[in-house]
Amino acid sequence: MRRYTKEHAKAGISAPLPSIECWENQYPGYDIEIILPEYTAICPKTGLPDFGTIYVSYVPDKWCLELKSLKEYINAYRNLGIFYENAVNRILNDLVDACKPVSMTVRGEFTPRGGIQSRIEARYVRP
């Protein structure tokens, strides 16, 4: 019998989070990397805190991510029960929806637990 339920697997995916603001980009064809070293969330199975660093790399089109709203968005994960994999994919989806980049990669590097470190990466390329 599985100890993880469907509720664990879906935890945090559709929880309300602060909106992400953007500002109008003035230049084409360059890369932006944002490092967010204070990511924390709650494991939906154990209730214990998870810590990590989120890396966002993207090529902007018409909009750039506004950093203060991005920080508030990431800080909202602090009390959210969500698995690493879901968090990285949700962050990617939410950021792509906000700024509609040419391409974007979100990578999460999480603090080791039980001697195991996880790194999760999700990518978007405009079709």
N, C-alpha and C positions, 0 to 999 in steps of 0.2 A: 504494500500500500504506500502511495506517495505521501510525503509529509508536506509537500508544497501544493497549495490549492490553486484553482483558477483565479481566485481573488488575489492571492499573492502575486501571481504572474501579471495581472492587469493593474496592480496597485500603482497609483500615481499617474497613469498614462493620460487620464482626462481631467485631473484635478485643476481647478482654476489657479492661474498664476498671473503675476503682474504683466501688463503689456510691455512690449519692447518698442521703444521709439527709434526713429531713424532720422537722418538729415541728408539733404541732397548732395550727392557726390559731384565734384567739380572736374575730375580727371578720369580718363579711361585707362584700362590695361595695367593695373598694378595690384599687388598682393597686400593683404592686411592680416596680421596675426595678433590675436588677443589671448593672453594667458590669465586664467582665473584660478589662483592657487588656493582659494579658501572654500572650495566646494565641500558641502556636507549635506547628507540626507540620512534617512532612517531606513534600515533594512526592514522590508515589510514582513519578513518571516520571524526575525529574532527581536526586532525593536531596538537593536543596537545602532549607534551612529556609524556612518561610513564617511570617510574623508578622501579627498583627492584633489587633483588639478585638472581643470578643463582647458583644452587648447582649441581655439577657433581660428581656422585659416580660411580666408575667402578672397575671391576676386569680385569687387563690387560692380554693380551696373549703375543704376540711377540712385541707389540709396546706400548709406553707410550706417552701421549700428551705432547708436548713441550709448556711450559707455556707462553713464549713471543708471539708465534704465536697465541695461544689461546686468549690472551688478545687483540691482534690486530683484531682477528676475532670478538670477542664480541664487541669491540669498534666500529666496522663497522656498527653495528645495530643503532648507534646513529642517523643517518640521514635516516634510513629505516622506511617506513610505513609498520607496521606489527602488527597483533593482538597478545596478550599474548600467546594464545593457539598455534597459528602457529609458533611463535618464539621458544617456548619450543620444539615442535616436530621437527622443522627444525634443531635446535641446536643438538638434539639427533641424527637425521639422518646424519648430517654432521660429528659429532664426531665419530659415529660408522663407517662411510665410511673411515675416516682418520686412526683410530687405530685398528679397528676390534677386540674389546674387547670380553672377555667371556660373560660379562654382563655389562649393564650401565643403570643408572637412571639419568635423568635431571629433576630438580625441579626448578620452578620459583616462587618466593614469591614477589609480586608486591605491591608497595606503594598504600595505600587506595586512592580511587577516589570516591567522593560523599558518603563517609561513608562505602564503600564496598571494602574489600581486597580480591584479588584473589591469589590462589595457584594452580599451574598447574604442574602435574607430568607425565612424559612419560618414559616408560621402554623398554629396549631391552634385550633379552636373546638369545644367539646364539642357533639356532635350533640343 
